[in-house]
């Protein structure tokens, strides 16, 4: 007779709470625009911390170089997004929204650009009936060598007053590649998840630790007045 599955027990729940508390506590003194304290409420901090844990688990490699989470179809666990080329390359309001496969959840263009900053991009061309015409090779916008060089150069989030470590950061295209920005080291900045969201989703303007203003469309020099 098959025995019912046993719950993880209180130790599993305590491990989750301890990890969430560490992330939430570590971000209490995080800085946002113009050096101000992080303005997220407690529930938003906890939700963002849980998302950070999940993203970290997806990004981690096991001893054999594959993901630490079980994959599907021979590939490591990943987040997949379906998007039309015109949506990714154009900001026209009537373009087809991006979506997650098998889900009704839609992505704004700002969310899509943030995810595409550091992602594997695969081209799949379909005919009007949905049949695959062409399956292109997967390419990555940020190479492993570039990421190592970026970590060595920036040593963590570049936003003024932020002290998040490289493991809490992502590569950000200062001028996004859909706007003609090159995938070169000079056009990358290491930013934490919070500030990456603010640059893309919120359209915020943040100050680099070297004094320049980092905008959603590129740098503005420190000599210029703070953008409005």
C-alpha positions in Angstrom: 0.0 0.0 0.0 1.4 3.4 -1.0 2.2 5.6 1.9 1.0 9.3 1.7 3.8 11.8 1.1 5.2 13.4 4.2 5.3 17.2 4.5 8.6 18.9 4.5 8.2 19.6 8.2 8.8 22.8 10.2 12.5 22.8 9.4 11.7 23.4 5.7 9.5 26.3 6.5 12.1 27.8 8.8 14.7 27.5 6.1 12.5 29.5 3.7 11.8 32.1 6.3 15.4 32.4 7.3 16.4 33.0 3.6 13.6 35.5 3.1 14.5 37.4 6.3 18.2 37.5 5.3 17.3 39.1 2.0 14.7 41.5 3.4 17.0 42.6 6.3 19.9 43.0 3.9 17.9 45.4 1.7 16.6 47.7 4.5 19.3 50.2 3.8 19.2 49.9 0.1 19.2 53.2 -1.9 17.0 54.2 -4.7 16.9 57.3 -6.9 19.3 60.1 -5.8 20.5 58.2 -2.7 17.1 57.9 -1.0 16.2 54.9 1.1 14.4 52.0 -0.5 10.7 53.0 -0.6 9.1 49.5 -0.9 6.7 48.4 1.7 7.2 45.2 3.8 5.0 43.0 1.7 6.7 44.1 -1.5 10.1 43.4 0.0 9.1 39.9 0.9 7.6 39.2 -2.5 10.8 40.5 -4.2 12.9 38.4 -1.9 11.0 35.3 -2.8 11.5 36.1 -6.5 15.2 36.6 -5.9 15.5 33.2 -4.3 13.7 31.6 -7.2 15.9 33.4 -9.7 19.1 32.4 -7.8 18.0 28.8 -7.9 17.4 29.0 -11.7 20.8 30.6 -12.2 22.9 28.3 -10.1 24.9 25.5 -11.6 25.5 22.1 -10.1 28.8 20.3 -9.9 28.4 18.9 -13.5 27.7 22.4 -14.9 24.0 21.9 -15.4 21.3 23.6 -13.3 20.6 22.5 -9.7 16.9 22.3 -10.4 15.3 19.5 -12.5 15.0 20.5 -16.1 12.6 19.6 -18.9 13.3 18.0 -22.2 17.0 17.8 -21.6 17.3 21.6 -20.8 17.8 23.2 -17.5 14.9 24.9 -15.8 14.3 28.3 -17.4 11.7 31.0 -17.8 10.3 31.1 -21.3 8.7 34.1 -23.0 7.0 34.2 -26.4 7.3 37.5 -28.2 6.8 38.7 -31.8 9.8 40.4 -33.3 7.9 43.6 -33.9 7.0 43.8 -30.2 10.6 43.4 -29.1 12.0 45.9 -31.7 9.2 48.5 -31.7 7.4 50.5 -29.1 4.2 50.8 -31.1 1.1 50.5 -28.8 -0.7 48.1 -31.2 2.1 45.4 -31.2 1.3 41.9 -30.0 2.0 41.6 -26.2 4.6 39.1 -25.0 3.4 36.2 -22.9 4.5 33.2 -21.0 3.8 29.9 -22.7 0.6 28.2 -21.5 -0.4 31.3 -19.5 -2.6 34.3 -19.9 -0.1 36.5 -18.2 1.1 39.3 -20.4 4.4 41.3 -20.2 4.7 45.0 -20.7 7.5 46.1 -23.1 9.5 47.5 -20.2 9.4 44.1 -18.4 10.3 42.4 -21.6 13.3 44.6 -22.2 14.5 44.1 -18.6 14.4 40.3 -19.1 16.1 40.5 -22.4 19.0 42.5 -21.0 20.7 39.2 -19.9 19.0 36.2 -21.5 19.2 33.4 -23.9 17.5 34.4 -27.1 16.1 31.8 -29.5 14.6 32.6 -32.9 11.6 30.5 -33.9 9.9 31.6 -37.2 6.2 30.5 -37.6 3.9 30.7 -40.6 0.3 32.2 -40.2 -1.0 28.8 -39.2 1.6 28.4 -36.4 3.8 25.9 -38.2 7.6 26.2 -37.5 9.4 27.6 -40.6 12.8 28.1 -39.1 14.5 27.3 -35.7 17.5 29.6 -35.2 20.5 28.9 -33.0 20.2 30.1 -29.4 22.5 33.1 -28.6 23.2 34.8 -25.3 23.3 38.6 -25.0 25.9 38.5 -22.2 28.7 36.0 -22.6 30.4 34.2 -19.7 33.6 36.1 -20.3 31.8 39.4 -20.4 30.1 38.7 -17.1 33.4 37.8 -15.4 34.9 41.0 -16.7 31.9 43.0 -15.6 32.1 41.6 -12.1 35.8 42.4 -11.9 35.2 46.0 -13.1 32.0 46.9 -11.2 32.3 44.6 -8.1 28.6 44.9 -7.4 25.6 47.2 -8.1 26.9 50.4 -9.6 24.0 52.6 -8.3 25.2 55.1 -5.8 24.7 54.0 -2.2 23.9 50.4 -3.1 26.2 47.7 -1.8 24.6 44.6 -3.2 27.2 41.9 -4.2 27.7 40.6 -7.8 25.7 37.4 -6.9 22.7 39.7 -6.4 23.2 41.6 -9.7 22.4 41.3 -13.4 24.1 42.7 -16.5 22.2 45.8 -17.7 22.4 47.2 -21.2 23.0 50.9 -20.6 21.6 51.6 -24.1 19.4 48.6 -24.9 20.3 46.5 -27.9 16.8 47.0 -29.4 17.7 50.7 -29.6 21.0 50.0 -31.3 23.1 49.6 -28.1 26.1 47.2 -28.6 26.6 44.0 -26.5 30.0 45.3 -25.5 31.5 45.6 -22.0 31.5 49.4 -22.3 27.7 49.3 -22.7 27.0 47.1 -19.7 26.6 48.0 -16.1 26.1 45.6 -13.1 22.9 46.4 -11.3 20.9 44.6 -8.6 17.5 43.2 -9.2 15.8 46.1 -7.5 17.5 48.8 -9.5 17.1 46.8 -12.7 13.4 46.8 -12.1 13.4 50.5 -11.4 15.3 51.4 -14.6 13.0 49.3 -16.9 9.6 48.9 -15.3 9.5 52.2 -13.5 11.4 54.3 -16.0 13.5 55.7 -13.2 16.7 57.6 -13.5 19.4 56.5 -11.0 22.8 57.9 -10.2 25.9 55.8 -11.0 28.5 55.8 -8.2 30.8 57.7 -10.5 28.3 60.6 -10.6 26.8 60.0 -14.0 23.0 59.6 -14.3 21.8 56.2 -15.5 18.6 56.6 -17.5 16.4 54.0 -19.3 18.0 55.2 -22.6 21.6 55.5 -21.6 24.0 57.7 -19.6 23.8 61.4 -18.9 27.0 63.1 -17.7 27.4 64.2 -14.1 27.7 67.8 -15.2 24.1 67.9 -16.4 21.3 68.7 -13.9 19.4 65.7 -12.5 16.9 64.6 -15.2 13.2 65.1 -14.4 
